[in-house]
Amino acid sequence: MLHKINYKATLDYLSLTIQTLRTGIQLDIDPDLFLDKSLEDLLFIDSILSRLLHQLRDNPYLYRRIEYLTQLGKTKEEFIQLITEVMNRGTFLNEPLNPYLPTLQSCLSGQTDELTTLRMILKDTKTQFLPEVKEVMSPLEYQFLLELEEPKEGDTPSKNS
């Protein structure tokens, strides 16, 4: 079933979710209450970002595709920073997340690889649509350049300085 995806709103929502998680991990809250939800959110964001990349990659004729790819790249960068913070910083999740570190490392690795792919897609797409510059001269310009005016007797070349 075909349905319209609002990429901008989807990416805005994911970005807000990432910001909320970033704020949440800085708080000193009970990991027993928030570990499952935080982990689910991280895995959900990972999944959706990958899915959006595949959709945008596979649809080269989508209107505003470059804009969406650019926004997706920024959102992926935010997510990579968040996962890095969760794994490396002293947060309330550090100890309880130890069993999930390989999963988070896999997410981080996958998102980093996808970000590289996305940048290549953007580079290829932007260079593909650059206009080819051609030196074009109109027939009047050719005529002007090819006409030789011979000076008339008694005329001296004028100096325009």
ChimeraX commands (.cxc) that place a marker at each C-alpha (Angstrom):
marker #1 position 0.00,0.00,0.00 radius 0.5
marker #1 position 1.41,3.35,-1.02 radius 0.5
marker #1 position 1.30,6.15,1.47 radius 0.5
marker #1 position 2.84,9.56,1.69 radius 0.5
marker #1 position 5.72,9.95,4.12 radius 0.5
marker #1 position 6.33,13.37,5.59 radius 0.5
marker #1 position 10.12,13.14,5.86 radius 0.5
marker #1 position 10.58,16.58,7.40 radius 0.5
marker #1 position 8.11,15.97,10.23 radius 0.5
marker #1 position 9.48,12.46,10.81 radius 0.5
marker #1 position 13.05,13.72,11.05 radius 0.5
marker #1 position 12.01,16.63,13.27 radius 0.5
marker #1 position 10.30,14.18,15.62 radius 0.5
marker #1 position 13.37,11.93,15.74 radius 0.5
marker #1 position 15.60,14.92,16.41 radius 0.5
marker #1 position 13.38,16.01,19.30 radius 0.5
marker #1 position 13.41,12.47,20.70 radius 0.5
marker #1 position 17.22,12.46,20.53 radius 0.5
marker #1 position 17.36,15.79,22.35 radius 0.5
marker #1 position 14.98,14.46,25.02 radius 0.5
marker #1 position 17.13,11.37,25.53 radius 0.5
marker #1 position 20.27,13.51,25.71 radius 0.5
marker #1 position 18.66,15.62,28.43 radius 0.5
marker #1 position 17.39,12.51,30.23 radius 0.5
marker #1 position 20.76,10.78,30.44 radius 0.5
marker #1 position 22.20,13.84,32.15 radius 0.5
marker #1 position 19.69,13.55,34.99 radius 0.5
marker #1 position 20.26,11.39,38.03 radius 0.5
marker #1 position 17.16,9.23,37.65 radius 0.5
marker #1 position 16.39,5.66,38.63 radius 0.5
marker #1 position 17.73,3.24,35.98 radius 0.5
marker #1 position 15.23,0.58,37.05 radius 0.5
marker #1 position 12.44,2.84,35.88 radius 0.5
marker #1 position 14.00,4.22,32.70 radius 0.5
marker #1 position 16.48,1.65,31.37 radius 0.5
marker #1 position 13.99,-0.28,29.24 radius 0.5
marker #1 position 12.36,2.85,27.81 radius 0.5
marker #1 position 15.70,4.51,27.04 radius 0.5
marker #1 position 17.08,1.40,25.38 radius 0.5
marker #1 position 13.88,0.91,23.35 radius 0.5
marker #1 position 14.05,4.53,22.20 radius 0.5
marker #1 position 17.67,4.16,21.11 radius 0.5
marker #1 position 16.93,0.99,19.15 radius 0.5
marker #1 position 13.79,2.52,17.65 radius 0.5
marker #1 position 15.66,5.61,16.45 radius 0.5
marker #1 position 18.43,3.42,15.02 radius 0.5
marker #1 position 15.89,1.38,13.08 radius 0.5
marker #1 position 13.93,4.35,11.72 radius 0.5
marker #1 position 17.04,6.29,10.64 radius 0.5
marker #1 position 18.26,3.27,8.68 radius 0.5
marker #1 position 14.86,2.77,7.11 radius 0.5
marker #1 position 14.62,6.42,6.05 radius 0.5
marker #1 position 18.06,6.27,4.44 radius 0.5
marker #1 position 17.04,3.23,2.39 radius 0.5
marker #1 position 13.80,4.90,1.30 radius 0.5
marker #1 position 15.53,8.12,0.27 radius 0.5
marker #1 position 18.38,6.27,-1.40 radius 0.5
marker #1 position 15.99,4.15,-3.45 radius 0.5
marker #1 position 13.84,7.09,-4.57 radius 0.5
marker #1 position 16.09,9.41,-6.63 radius 0.5
marker #1 position 13.13,11.33,-8.11 radius 0.5
marker #1 position 11.61,12.40,-4.81 radius 0.5
marker #1 position 10.88,16.11,-4.65 radius 0.5
marker #1 position 13.20,17.84,-2.11 radius 0.5
marker #1 position 15.27,14.67,-1.76 radius 0.5
marker #1 position 18.53,16.56,-1.22 radius 0.5
marker #1 position 16.92,18.58,1.56 radius 0.5
marker #1 position 15.66,15.41,3.26 radius 0.5
marker #1 position 19.01,13.65,2.88 radius 0.5
marker #1 position 20.76,16.65,4.40 radius 0.5
marker #1 position 18.35,16.71,7.34 radius 0.5
marker #1 position 18.73,12.95,7.73 radius 0.5
marker #1 position 22.51,13.38,7.87 radius 0.5
marker #1 position 22.21,15.96,10.66 radius 0.5
marker #1 position 19.84,13.71,12.59 radius 0.5
marker #1 position 22.20,10.74,12.18 radius 0.5
marker #1 position 25.08,12.90,13.48 radius 0.5
marker #1 position 22.99,13.83,16.55 radius 0.5
marker #1 position 22.16,10.18,17.13 radius 0.5
marker #1 position 25.79,9.09,16.79 radius 0.5
marker #1 position 26.76,11.71,19.38 radius 0.5
marker #1 position 24.01,10.47,21.71 radius 0.5
marker #1 position 25.05,6.81,21.47 radius 0.5
marker #1 position 28.68,7.83,22.03 radius 0.5
marker #1 position 27.67,9.81,25.13 radius 0.5
marker #1 position 25.60,6.94,26.47 radius 0.5
marker #1 position 28.45,4.48,26.00 radius 0.5
marker #1 position 31.35,6.67,27.18 radius 0.5
marker #1 position 29.98,9.01,29.80 radius 0.5
marker #1 position 29.09,8.50,33.42 radius 0.5
marker #1 position 25.30,8.43,33.14 radius 0.5
marker #1 position 22.64,6.70,35.18 radius 0.5
marker #1 position 22.56,4.06,32.43 radius 0.5
marker #1 position 26.24,3.09,32.48 radius 0.5
marker #1 position 26.15,0.05,34.71 radius 0.5
marker #1 position 22.69,-1.27,33.72 radius 0.5
marker #1 position 23.59,-0.90,30.01 radius 0.5
marker #1 position 26.69,-3.10,30.20 radius 0.5
marker #1 position 24.90,-6.19,28.81 radius 0.5
marker #1 position 23.65,-4.08,25.89 radius 0.5
marker #1 position 26.96,-2.45,24.96 radius 0.5
marker #1 position 27.60,-4.81,22.00 radius 0.5
marker #1 position 24.15,-3.94,20.62 radius 0.5
marker #1 position 24.80,-0.21,21.04 radius 0.5
marker #1 position 28.25,-0.59,19.50 radius 0.5
marker #1 position 26.62,-2.29,16.52 radius 0.5
marker #1 position 24.13,0.61,16.24 radius 0.5
marker #1 position 26.97,3.11,16.40 radius 0.5
marker #1 position 28.98,1.28,13.76 radius 0.5
marker #1 position 25.97,0.89,11.48 radius 0.5
marker #1 position 24.95,4.53,11.77 radius 0.5
marker #1 position 28.52,5.69,11.14 radius 0.5
marker #1 position 28.71,3.55,7.99 radius 0.5
marker #1 position 25.32,4.78,6.83 radius 0.5
marker #1 position 26.35,8.40,7.41 radius 0.5
marker #1 position 29.34,7.83,5.14 radius 0.5
marker #1 position 27.03,6.31,2.52 radius 0.5
marker #1 position 24.61,9.21,2.88 radius 0.5
marker #1 position 27.39,11.74,2.36 radius 0.5
marker #1 position 28.46,9.92,-0.80 radius 0.5
marker #1 position 24.87,9.94,-2.08 radius 0.5
marker #1 position 24.63,13.67,-1.38 radius 0.5
marker #1 position 27.95,14.34,-3.10 radius 0.5
marker #1 position 26.95,12.29,-6.15 radius 0.5
marker #1 position 23.49,13.83,-6.30 radius 0.5
marker #1 position 24.73,17.40,-6.03 radius 0.5
marker #1 position 27.43,16.95,-8.68 radius 0.5
marker #1 position 25.01,15.13,-10.95 radius 0.5
marker #1 position 22.70,18.13,-11.07 radius 0.5
marker #1 position 25.31,20.83,-11.49 radius 0.5
marker #1 position 24.69,22.61,-14.76 radius 0.5
marker #1 position 27.25,22.05,-17.44 radius 0.5
marker #1 position 28.84,25.34,-18.36 radius 0.5
marker #1 position 29.21,25.85,-22.06 radius 0.5
marker #1 position 30.67,28.78,-23.84 radius 0.5
marker #1 position 27.87,29.79,-26.15 radius 0.5
marker #1 position 28.06,32.67,-28.55 radius 0.5
marker #1 position 25.15,34.03,-30.47 radius 0.5
marker #1 position 25.34,34.57,-34.22 radius 0.5
marker #1 position 25.43,38.32,-33.59 radius 0.5
marker #1 position 28.47,37.94,-31.36 radius 0.5
marker #1 position 30.22,35.89,-34.05 radius 0.5
marker #1 position 29.35,38.47,-36.65 radius 0.5
marker #1 position 30.64,41.27,-34.45 radius 0.5
marker #1 position 33.92,39.48,-33.81 radius 0.5
marker #1 position 34.45,38.48,-37.41 radius 0.5
marker #1 position 33.61,41.78,-39.03 radius 0.5
marker #1 position 36.69,43.68,-39.95 radius 0.5
marker #1 position 36.23,47.33,-40.20 radius 0.5
marker #1 position 38.85,48.94,-42.27 radius 0.5
marker #1 position 39.61,52.48,-41.21 radius 0.5
marker #1 position 38.62,55.11,-43.75 radius 0.5
marker #1 position 41.21,57.45,-45.11 radius 0.5
marker #1 position 41.94,60.27,-42.77 radius 0.5
marker #1 position 40.48,58.46,-39.72 radius 0.5
marker #1 position 42.82,57.79,-36.88 radius 0.5
marker #1 position 42.23,55.15,-34.30 radius 0.5
marker #1 position 40.55,56.67,-31.26 radius 0.5
marker #1 position 42.06,56.29,-27.85 radius 0.5
marker #1 position 39.62,55.55,-25.05 radius 0.5
marker #1 position 41.72,55.84,-21.98 radius 0.5
marker link #1:1,2 radius 0.2
marker link #1:2,3 radius 0.2
marker link #1:3,4 radius 0.2
marker link #1:4,5 radius 0.2
marker link #1:5,6 radius 0.2
marker link #1:6,7 radius 0.2
marker link #1:7,8 radius 0.2
marker link #1:8,9 radius 0.2
marker link #1:9,10 radius 0.2
marker link #1:10,11 radius 0.2
marker link #1:11,12 radius 0.2
marker link #1:12,13 radius 0.2
marker link #1:13,14 radius 0.2
marker link #1:14,15 radius 0.2
marker link #1:15,16 radius 0.2
marker link #1:16,17 radius 0.2
marker link #1:17,18 radius 0.2
marker link #1:18,19 radius 0.2
marker link #1:19,20 radius 0.2
marker link #1:20,21 radius 0.2
marker link #1:21,22 radius 0.2
marker link #1:22,23 radius 0.2
marker link #1:23,24 radius 0.2
marker link #1:24,25 radius 0.2
marker link #1:25,26 radius 0.2
marker link #1:26,27 radius 0.2
marker link #1:27,28 radius 0.2
marker link #1:28,29 radius 0.2
marker link #1:29,30 radius 0.2
marker link #1:30,31 radius 0.2
marker link #1:31,32 radius 0.2
marker link #1:32,33 radius 0.2
marker link #1:33,34 radius 0.2
marker link #1:34,35 radius 0.2
marker link #1:35,36 radius 0.2
marker link #1:36,37 radius 0.2
marker link #1:37,38 radius 0.2
marker link #1:38,39 radius 0.2
marker link #1:39,40 radius 0.2
marker link #1:40,41 radius 0.2
marker link #1:41,42 radius 0.2
marker link #1:42,43 radius 0.2
marker link #1:43,44 radius 0.2
marker link #1:44,45 radius 0.2
marker link #1:45,46 radius 0.2
marker link #1:46,47 radius 0.2
marker link #1:47,48 radius 0.2
marker link #1:48,49 radius 0.2
marker link #1:49,50 radius 0.2
marker link #1:50,51 radius 0.2
marker link #1:51,52 radius 0.2
marker link #1:52,53 radius 0.2
marker link #1:53,54 radius 0.2
marker link #1:54,55 radius 0.2
marker link #1:55,56 radius 0.2
marker link #1:56,57 radius 0.2
marker link #1:57,58 radius 0.2
marker link #1:58,59 radius 0.2
marker link #1:59,60 radius 0.2
marker link #1:60,61 radius 0.2
marker link #1:61,62 radius 0.2
marker link #1:62,63 radius 0.2
marker link #1:63,64 radius 0.2
marker link #1:64,65 radius 0.2
marker link #1:65,66 radius 0.2
marker link #1:66,67 radius 0.2
marker link #1:67,68 radius 0.2
marker link #1:68,69 radius 0.2
marker link #1:69,70 radius 0.2
marker link #1:70,71 radius 0.2
marker link #1:71,72 radius 0.2
marker link #1:72,73 radius 0.2
marker link #1:73,74 radius 0.2
marker link #1:74,75 radius 0.2
marker link #1:75,76 radius 0.2
marker link #1:76,77 radius 0.2
marker link #1:77,78 radius 0.2
marker link #1:78,79 radius 0.2
marker link #1:79,80 radius 0.2
marker link #1:80,81 radius 0.2
marker link #1:81,82 radius 0.2
marker link #1:82,83 radius 0.2
marker link #1:83,84 radius 0.2
marker link #1:84,85 radius 0.2
marker link #1:85,86 radius 0.2
marker link #1:86,87 radius 0.2
marker link #1:87,88 radius 0.2
marker link #1:88,89 radius 0.2
marker link #1:89,90 radius 0.2
marker link #1:90,91 radius 0.2
marker link #1:91,92 radius 0.2
marker link #1:92,93 radius 0.2
marker link #1:93,94 radius 0.2
marker link #1:94,95 radius 0.2
marker link #1:95,96 radius 0.2
marker link #1:96,97 radius 0.2
marker link #1:97,98 radius 0.2
marker link #1:98,99 radius 0.2
marker link #1:99,100 radius 0.2
marker link #1:100,101 radius 0.2
marker link #1:101,102 radius 0.2
marker link #1:102,103 radius 0.2
marker link #1:103,104 radius 0.2
marker link #1:104,105 radius 0.2
marker link #1:105,106 radius 0.2
marker link #1:106,107 radius 0.2
marker link #1:107,108 radius 0.2
marker link #1:108,109 radius 0.2
marker link #1:109,110 radius 0.2
marker link #1:110,111 radius 0.2
marker link #1:111,112 radius 0.2
marker link #1:112,113 radius 0.2
marker link #1:113,114 radius 0.2
marker link #1:114,115 radius 0.2
marker link #1:115,116 radius 0.2
marker link #1:116,117 radius 0.2
marker link #1:117,118 radius 0.2
marker link #1:118,119 radius 0.2
marker link #1:119,120 radius 0.2
marker link #1:120,121 radius 0.2
marker link #1:121,122 radius 0.2
marker link #1:122,123 radius 0.2
marker link #1:123,124 radius 0.2
marker link #1:124,125 radius 0.2
marker link #1:125,126 radius 0.2
marker link #1:126,127 radius 0.2
marker link #1:127,128 radius 0.2
marker link #1:128,129 radius 0.2
marker link #1:129,130 radius 0.2
marker link #1:130,131 radius 0.2
marker link #1:131,132 radius 0.2
marker link #1:132,133 radius 0.2
marker link #1:133,134 radius 0.2
marker link #1:134,135 radius 0.2
marker link #1:135,136 radius 0.2
marker link #1:136,137 radius 0.2
marker link #1:137,138 radius 0.2
marker link #1:138,139 radius 0.2
marker link #1:139,140 radius 0.2
marker link #1:140,141 radius 0.2
marker link #1:141,142 radius 0.2
marker link #1:142,143 radius 0.2
marker link #1:143,144 radius 0.2
marker link #1:144,145 radius 0.2
marker link #1:145,146 radius 0.2
marker link #1:146,147 radius 0.2
marker link #1:147,148 radius 0.2
marker link #1:148,149 radius 0.2
marker link #1:149,150 radius 0.2
marker link #1:150,151 radius 0.2
marker link #1:151,152 radius 0.2
marker link #1:152,153 radius 0.2
marker link #1:153,154 radius 0.2
marker link #1:154,155 radius 0.2
marker link #1:155,156 radius 0.2
marker link #1:156,157 radius 0.2
marker link #1:157,158 radius 0.2
marker link #1:158,159 radius 0.2
marker link #1:159,160 radius 0.2
marker link #1:160,161 radius 0.2
view
